[in-house]
Amino acid sequence: MHIATTDDAIAWGVPAELVVVRHGQSTGNAALAAADAAGSQDAGITERNPDIPLSPLGREQAGDLGRWFASLPPERIPQIIESSPYVRARDTADIVRDELARAGRAVPPPVLDERLRDRETGVLSGLPAAARQARFPDEVRRRAHLGELYYRPPGGESLTDVALRLRSFLRDVCREQAGRRVLVAAHDAVVIILRFVLEGLTESELVALSGSVANASVTRWVADTGRLRLADYNRTGHLRPGRIRSDQPHGGHPLGGHPGAGSG
């Protein structure tokens, strides 16, 4: 394994480091998990998906995340932050930046990029598992038949749709941020599909990824011989005891973008 320098990464046309974090727990995550645990058809989510905020726990998780970044050596501190425009991701990015500033490690304000938004789940957005089964049984069967990668809810996106916009994002990041350390605040589906794209995973390899992407977890790629190599996946060691949550509602899938969630 070649240990890359900044000059290496610039020559290869890739960031020196790409770190992607899932937002802290959102109020939607908590509401859907509670509704699914109770078998309820109503999660009580009234906001648009883009407007769902962090829960109190989610803000604490984001603070833990920011303090961990602030504790890193200078050569690991992010130089630029890019974020999904959704409130829960933006607030996570802002809290991380505030913690960095508090430690004397200023970073420019996050750059918002709509390509980093959550998977759009269409008519299934905000629905617990019981509601999906009761209202859209044909969609439940179609999802099972097509599989997670190719299933597109009415009015929503398949994970291959998400892959298209993330390929575009990666092209721009590699062109504009070569040699730099980039932090991205986004969603579970974004984390998983970046692995799909960057590592060239097959459908079966993608499905085989076990477990959910935890809230405020860290996934990291580093420049290595002309490409980005996975160095950490779903890291949660920076979170205080009792603050580790994936909040993937019952009936969800480790690929993220749980078709009823709308709050990944």
Secondary structure, DSSP 8 states (H G I E B T S, - for coil): -----HHHHHHHTS-SEEEEEE---BHHHHHHHHHHHHT-S-----S-GGG--B-HHHHHHHHHHHHHHHHS-GGGS-SEEEE-SSHHHHHHHHHHHHHHHHTT------EE-GGGS---BGGGTT--HHHHHHH-HHHHHHHHHH-TTT---TTB--HHHHHHHHHHHHHHHHHHSTTSEEEEEE-HHHHHHHHHHHHT--HHHHHH--S---TT-EEEEEEETTEEEEEEEEE-TTS-TT-------TT--TTS--TTTS--
